[in-house]
Amino acid sequence: MRDLASDDTRLLEAPGVLLESLRVADHLVIWVAGTGRDTMSVYAYEVGVDQAPVRISGVGDVPFFAETDGRWVVWTDGTPGDIVLYDAVAKTTIRVTADGMRDARPQVAGGLVVWEEGDEDTAEIYAYDIATERTWRLTDNARSDSSPFTDGARVVWLTHDGHDTEVSLYDVASGKTVALTEDDVMETRARVFGDRVVFTWYGVLDGRLIQGGGFRVLEARPGPTLAFGDLYDHSHPVVPLFVAFDGERVAYLRPTDDPGTSVYLEVAFLSGFLPTSASVNTLGANMPDVSGGRIVWESRVPVGATGSRWDVFLAAPAGDPLVPPSPLTFIDVPAGHEYGEAIRAMAAAGLVNGYALAPLTNEFRPDRPVWRAQFAKMVVGALGIPVDESMHTRFIDMPPTRPTTSTPTSSWRLPTSPGSRAVSRTRPSSRGAPSPAPS
């Protein structure tokens, strides 16, 4: 676990065990661990409390689907499965269900617990109010209702109609349920945060996956009736992967045809009805998550001439006070390089960026010639001369044309250690646009 405020990194669980359901919310970290399936238990660690992780479930209870909202921890206990709730403040456990039915995929937020109950082909959605100890059913049909998610005020889930899936929403205050989709595609991973709902979708034809997909963000519309409409509809010829949402930002993986890059990791900022996006990684990204403007993901980085490994990365908007900036280093400028001190000084001054191969993996290419545009940038930056695209030149081979590529609206940096400098990730979206690399 890495604490961004203190830069403290500590090991919470020793190697050699199976790990599942790793979650963090506020000051609470939870996970399921054991040396084998018959020894798995739920563990919790309170950030800021000087103690070891504690086991909060029985040994050998075979827990699944552990989730937390920072105060409560919920999981499915045993087979076919009962819903168990743990209060991290009072240190007490509540068994929400004990009916011998299959209870699965519980979620908890704002004092509300939701889950699916029954056979996978005919499961229904249930809710439990922690304060009143009231349990009630949200669906009553012959279809399969699954994968509920709640923010405490509303609940979303997926309903399979025999051909594809649809997204429904339940409003706790009014007790009303509305269908958010009615189409011929498969929806999945529905999430709700306040007045916004996000879900992914992909095409289906005669039960087969077809090319194409995307994700949609719906927003509640003003008025006496409970209604939602599109805030952002993102479609792509290939299905986006691993969409994460925190209510304001959507992080997702966009597949690419580039043979050296499997996916792009992008984030969409939902500001009114004008979302923007910025690519923050281009090499083997996986499993992104987003919260409060910060994005974390795992990425493949090169090791040696032909090898690679997976590391964990964090990107944050420039100026984020909790994230230490990163030094701009170059793998082809080792310690003792003839011009290493000068190159590193220019990078620290923001005059050169090099060529980004992967997160925190840059080349300077010191043996290559300098382009005149690169040299001009270094001179202008060193002298502090203000420039913009409205300026004209007398050179006949430099016509007054504007760039055709767009640049992301946000600058990102990738932190590694405190006290180092930020790496600006704002750059043209097209590949192959080099940064200055002096010889």
Beta strands, then each sheet from edge to edge (+ up, - down):
strand 1: 2-3
strand 2: 8-9
strand 3: 18-25
strand 4: 28-34
strand 5: 41-46
strand 6: 54-55
strand 7: 63-68
strand 8: 72-77
strand 9: 82-87
strand 10: 92-95
strand 11: 103-109
strand 12: 112-117
strand 13: 124-129
strand 14: 134-137
strand 15: 144-150
strand 16: 154-160
strand 17: 165-171
strand 18: 176-179
strand 19: 185-193
strand 20: 196-205
strand 21: 208-220
strand 22: 228-236
strand 23: 241-245
strand 24: 249-255
strand 25: 263-269
strand 26: 276-281
strand 27: 285-291
strand 28: 294-303
strand 29: 307-317
strand 30: 355-358
strand 31: 361-363
strand 32: 412-413
sheet 1: 1+ 2-
sheet 2: 3+ 4- 5+ 6-
sheet 3: 7+ 8- 9+ 10-
sheet 4: 11+ 12- 13+ 14-
sheet 5: 15+ 16- 17+ 18-
sheet 6: 19+ 20- 21+ 22-
sheet 7: 23+ 24- 25+ 26-
sheet 8: 27+ 28- 29+ 32-
sheet 9: 30+ 31-
end
